[in-house]
C-alpha cells in the first residue's frame, strides 16, 4: 500500500526476520531479495552488491522472536539479490552487528567489538587496528549475557570519504581517518564534555558535518566539534531511552529520535508494554516535541533514515512491518508501506 508519491531516485533496503526486502518509495512495490529463511540484522548496498548480516545469537531469550542464528556471519549477493553466498575469510562464523559502505569499501562491525573492511565488494576482509587494543576498551561492556560490547552502528562522514565513525554498545564512539582500516577513540575524557558510552545511534548533518547527534539510553547527546566534545541535550525529551537518531540533511539544528520507555520490539517487547514516541528538535536538542501521524502504540526498531537525496524526507520502520514517511522535516508522518516482515534495520541506497 503506497500513500505518497516520490521520484524514482533511490531504494530502501530493510533487514527483516525473513531476509532483505527492497522498497520502491515511488510506487510502493516491495520486493523480497533473500537470503531465504534468514533473519538479517544489518544491510549494506553498493551497486549490484548487497551484504546481509545474519542476526547474531546474543544469548538472550528475549531475542528469540528475531530467529537468531549463531555464527552465520554475512551473506553476499553480487547480482542485486538473485543469488547469495556466504562471505568467507575473517567474516566466516562472525557475529556481525553493523554494516556500511564508505570510502570505496564495505565496513563490518562485530560482537565482540571489532571492525573489518573490504575493498573488493565484500570478497575478502581485513582488520586494521584491533579495537581491543584501544586504551578504553578494557572498560567496554554490555549489561546482558555474554557481556561483550559490540559495534552498534557505523556512519560514514558525509563529505570526507576517508572518515568513518562507529558507535560501540557499550563503549562510546571511535573514528577512522583512513577509510576504516585503523580506529581511535574520540571524545573528551572530562565527564562533563563526554558522550554517554552506551551508543544506540549516531547521525551527522551533511550540511554541517561538525554537528553530530548520539542516541543513548540517557537521551540525546550533541557534538558541535565533530565528536571531540559532547553535551547532553535532553531537556523536554520524554522518554529518555533513545534507540535511533537522524539528522536533517541541511539544517544542523534539526534532528529526530525514536525514544521508548523500554527496550521495545527489538527485544521482543509488546508495544503496549513499552510505548514509544518519535521526538523532534529544531534548536539542536535544547527542546523536543512529539511528532504527529504515528500510531498511539508502536514498536520501533533501531533505525531512522534521512533520505540522502530529498531534503526533509525521513523514513521510520516499525517492528510490526509498517514503514512510515515524513516529507516535512519529520513534523508529520504517513503510512508508506505495510505488510513487510519484522524489520530490524533500514537503509537508503
HELIX and SHEET records of a PDB file:
HELIX    1   1 UNK A   61  UNK A   66  5                                   6    
HELIX    2   2 UNK A   89  UNK A   91  5                                   3    
HELIX    3   3 UNK A  131  UNK A  133  5                                   3    
HELIX    4   4 UNK A  137  UNK A  139  5                                   3    
HELIX    5   5 UNK A  191  UNK A  193  5                                   3    
HELIX    6   6 UNK A  206  UNK A  208  5                                   3    
HELIX    7   7 UNK A  265  UNK A  267  5                                   3    
HELIX    8   8 UNK A  271  UNK A  274  1                                   4    
SHEET    1   A 4 UNK A  30  UNK A  34  0                                        
SHEET    2   A 4 UNK A  19  UNK A  24 -1                                        
SHEET    3   A 4 UNK A  11  UNK A  16 -1                                        
SHEET    4   A 4 UNK A 343  UNK A 348 -1                                        
SHEET    1   B 4 UNK A  40  UNK A  46  0                                        
SHEET    2   B 4 UNK A  49  UNK A  54 -1                                        
SHEET    3   B 4 UNK A  74  UNK A  77 -1                                        
SHEET    4   B 4 UNK A  85  UNK A  86 -1                                        
SHEET    1   C 4 UNK A  96  UNK A 102  0                                        
SHEET    2   C 4 UNK A 105  UNK A 110 -1                                        
SHEET    3   C 4 UNK A 115  UNK A 118 -1                                        
SHEET    4   C 4 UNK A 126  UNK A 127 -1                                        
SHEET    1   D 4 UNK A 150  UNK A 156  0                                        
SHEET    2   D 4 UNK A 164  UNK A 169 -1                                        
SHEET    3   D 4 UNK A 172  UNK A 176 -1                                        
SHEET    4   D 4 UNK A 184  UNK A 186 -1                                        
SHEET    1   E 4 UNK A 201  UNK A 204  0                                        
SHEET    2   E 4 UNK A 212  UNK A 216 -1                                        
SHEET    3   E 4 UNK A 219  UNK A 223 -1                                        
SHEET    4   E 4 UNK A 231  UNK A 232 -1                                        
SHEET    1   F 4 UNK A 241  UNK A 247  0                                        
SHEET    2   F 4 UNK A 255  UNK A 260 -1                                        
SHEET    3   F 4 UNK A 276  UNK A 281 -1                                        
SHEET    4   F 4 UNK A 289  UNK A 290 -1                                        
SHEET    1   G 4 UNK A 305  UNK A 306  0                                        
SHEET    2   G 4 UNK A 314  UNK A 317 -1                                        
SHEET    3   G 4 UNK A 323  UNK A 326 -1                                        
SHEET    4   G 4 UNK A 334  UNK A 337 -1                                        
END                                                                             
